Each structure stands twice: as C-alpha cells, then as structure tokens.
Amino acid sequence: MAGERMKQPGHTELSGVCSHPDFRGGGLGRLLSLFVANRIMARGEVPYLHAYATNVAAITLYESIGFRLRSRMNMAVVQRTD
C-alpha cells in the first residue's frame, strides 16, 4: 500500500509505503511509490517522504526512484510517568 498524508502548500507527503513480507522484493513498493509520486507531481506539487535512518530497505527504494536526503531529523518519544 502507499498513500498521501501531510500537505503543505505545494507539497504532499508520500506515506504508508509497505508490502506484506511474503511479497517483498517483487517491485510492488517501487510501483506504488512511483504511482503516488506521479499523481502528486501531476497536480503540480512536490512529493516528499521520511524514513527512519535504520530503514535501509526503504531508503534504498526511495533513492532508486529519485528521492534524495534533504535533512536529517531527530525524534524524541515523551511518555508521562505517574
């Protein structure tokens, strides 16, 4: 599956790209990512996405279809304790 999520003027996030483990490596993620990215570009918007730095498979896929690292980000998880 693949879809769109966050939107800012002129930009749309390509999001939720995933394949069932039994079907990985068959090009479905690539095909779906290209399909969604092309729909975003057809509207005159710029597609963007994000991935954890440890998700090498996703990063490899995204770079293979033309995405490039723009910025590294840090994330913190905050949890309330009682």
QUIGI-V974235 format. One record per residue. N is the residue number from 1. PSI is psi in degrees with one decimal (none if undefined). OMEGA is omega as a letter, one per 20 degrees, with the letter a starting at -180 (none if undefined). NEAR is the number of other ideal C-beta (glycine too) atoms within 12 Angstrom. Layout:
{{N:PSI:OMEGA:NEAR} {N:PSI:OMEGA:NEAR}}
This chain:
{{1:158.5:r:18} {2:150.2:a:30} {3:-161.4:r:22} {4:150.1:r:25} {5:-96.8:a:19} {6:145.8:r:18} {7:133.7:r:18} {8:158.8:a:12} {9:118.9:r:9} {10:0.5:a:13} {11:144.6:r:20} {12:136.0:r:26} {13:128.5:r:24} {14:122.6:a:37} {15:161.6:r:25} {16:26.6:a:20} {17:117.2:r:34} {18:155.7:r:20} {19:148.5:r:22} {20:139.1:a:11} {21:-32.4:a:11} {22:-14.9:a:8} {23:8.7:r:14} {24:149.0:r:16} {25:1.3:a:14} {26:3.7:r:13} {27:3.0:a:16} {28:-42.7:r:21} {29:-41.9:r:34} {30:-48.9:a:26} {31:-47.0:a:19} {32:-40.9:r:26} {33:-44.2:r:35} {34:-41.1:a:24} {35:-50.0:a:23} {36:-43.7:r:31} {37:-40.4:r:32} {38:-36.2:r:19} {39:-40.6:r:19} {40:-46.6:a:28} {41:-32.6:r:20} {42:-24.8:r:13} {43:2.3:a:16} {44:16.9:r:12} {45:165.1:r:22} {46:121.7:r:21} {47:144.9:r:35} {48:165.6:r:28} {49:175.5:r:35} {50:157.0:r:24} {51:148.7:r:29} {52:142.5:a:14} {53:-25.0:a:14} {54:-8.0:a:9} {55:72.1:a:17} {56:-38.4:a:12} {57:-44.8:r:20} {58:-44.5:a:28} {59:-41.5:r:22} {60:-43.6:r:16} {61:-49.7:a:30} {62:-41.1:r:30} {63:-33.0:a:18} {64:-21.4:r:16} {65:11.6:r:27} {66:-5.9:r:18} {67:148.3:r:25} {68:149.4:r:12} {69:124.5:r:14} {70:-41.1:a:13} {71:143.3:r:9} {72:144.0:a:11} {73:153.3:r:11} {74:147.4:r:8} {75:140.5:r:11} {76:140.3:r:6} {77:123.2:a:6} {78:130.1:a:6} {79:136.1:r:6} {80:136.0:r:5} {81:142.5:r:4} {82:none:none:3}}
